[in-house]
Amino acid sequence: MEHKIYRLLGPDRAFYDSTTPGLFGGHAKQRIYGRLDCRAAGRALGRADTYRRHRVFFADEATALAAGYRPCGVCLRLQYRAWRAAIK
């Protein structure tokens, strides 16, 4: 049985192949990550192909943070507030 291969971004910002899909999506230019069901990302994906070109996926939140991405203020509101408080 063949497994589907997913391309994920690692903490070192290098892509790697995984048989497990990412749990979080992100935008490489904006350096934001969030849940796959985020309504803000859903709207952006529906509006422009340019957003889709910069879409990346992460195995978990720790990896997204280690890669230098910030939490989404829409779908990860509590994490976003904590992130903002930490950078002030």
Secondary structure, DSSP 8 states (H G I E B T S, - for coil): -----EEEE-TTS-EEEESS--SEEEETTTTEEEETT-HHHHHHHHH-HHHHHTEEEESSHHHHHHTT-EE-TTTSHHHHHHHHHHH-
